[in-house]
Amino acid sequence: MSHQLLKGKRGIIFGALNPQSIAWQVAEKCHEAGATFTLTNAPIALRMGEINALAEKCNAEVIGADVTVDADLENLIDRSMEILGGKIDFILHSVGMSLNVRKGRAYTDLNYDFMHKTLDISAMSFHRLLQTCWKKDAISDWGSVVALTYIAAQRTFPDYNEMAEAKSLLESIARSFGYHYGKAKNVRVNTISQSPTMTTAGSGVKGFDAFFNYADEISPLGNAPAEACADYCVAMFSDLTRYVTQQNLFHDGGYSFTGVSQNVINTFGSK
Ligand SMILES: NC(=O)c1ccc[n+]([C@@H]2O[C@H](COP(=O)([O-])OP(=O)(O)OC[C@H]3O[C@@H](n4cnc5c(N)ncnc54)[C@H](O)[C@@H]3O)[C@@H](O)[C@H]2O)c1
């Protein structure tokens, strides 16, 4: 890639677990675009070791951090600034996990200890991250922070379960912190609402294949692949999007604004 949109920029990328991870694609694209960054994931995920291949390819250091632990985030931010040689210009939060989904609990039978954990990992962690950066004044003026979300924050997808609440909270934190960080430092904070994508987290949702295929049929452009999401993240981290903040940005091939498609009409026409 020749555009080098992120040349000279320093970043932190959360959530690359394996090559299917959206964060993995983002890391590769940021590297191609000239950025330097650190990679981070939960210590337990690092033990799987796959991230080391990505780190080598991107010439990036890996720093373990559980997003629910303040001390881990503090260490991550300090170490990243040390390694990269200055304040951070961009951050990708690509983290999500629901114990109720994992354990197959229905939405009408949630375990609340699990739900606390889900909200902590998938949503409050975004506030925790932003607040840690705020207190350390770790993000450069006009820096850009993006978290990944899903349209279940606005519409009901029965098997997405409590992750719908987590995504609503995540998007709200982007709006609220976006205000404070914008006022203080011109830092922008946004969420990107991505199409269903075949990843470890995505395919853990019951009936995922069906709503992947349904979304693909509805969207005029078809589902947006992870690689295209990564391109969008690069654009959001670049200086070409400096006045976009507090937004939930749909990256879904048009799904969110389409009522019905001809293929779906054809399928149900004879009912
Ligand atoms: N796959 C989809 O269909 C889809 C669609 C829209 C949005 N998203 C969102 O994209 C983001 C990335 O998910 P993905 O689909 O690439 O799946 P993924 O499973 O590859 O990524 C999820 C990541 O969260 C990390 N994580 C979990 N608990 C953590 C903790 N306590 N501390 C630090 N990291 C932790 C995992 O290790 C993993 O790397 C998530 O926020 C997800 O909700 C996914």
The ligand as an ORCA input file, in Angstrom:
! r2SCAN-3c Opt
* xyz 0 1
  N     -17.431    -10.824     14.620
  C     -18.512    -10.080     14.463
  O     -19.515    -10.476     13.850
  C     -18.525     -8.686     14.997
  C     -19.451     -7.756     14.488
  C     -19.478     -6.472     15.034
  C     -18.603     -6.132     16.059
  N     -17.709     -7.070     16.528
  C     -16.826     -6.680     17.638
  O     -15.489     -6.690     17.207
  C     -14.650     -6.825     18.360
  C     -13.594     -7.884     18.080
  O     -14.162     -9.153     17.959
  P     -13.788    -10.206     16.828
  O     -15.058    -10.503     16.112
  O     -12.606     -9.770     16.065
  O     -13.468    -11.510     17.685
  P     -12.150    -12.021     18.465
  O     -12.636    -13.149     19.306
  O     -11.079    -12.278     17.503
  O     -11.754    -10.774     19.396
  C     -12.239    -10.551     20.700
  C     -11.038    -10.236     21.552
  O     -11.381     -9.836     22.883
  C     -10.305    -10.280     23.700
  N     -10.659    -10.270     25.133
  C     -11.641    -10.991     25.752
  N     -11.598    -10.767     27.081
  C     -10.579     -9.878     27.312
  C     -10.042     -9.267     28.478
  N     -10.554     -9.499     29.694
  N      -8.978     -8.427     28.337
  C      -8.448     -8.169     27.113
  N      -8.926     -8.707     25.977
  C      -9.974     -9.564     26.064
  C     -10.071    -11.694     23.176
  O      -8.876    -12.275     23.653
  C     -10.092    -11.450     21.681
  O      -8.816    -11.113     21.198
  C     -15.574     -7.157     19.529
  O     -15.867     -5.973     20.251
  C     -16.822     -7.640     18.819
  O     -17.990     -7.534     19.599
  C     -17.641     -8.325     16.010
*
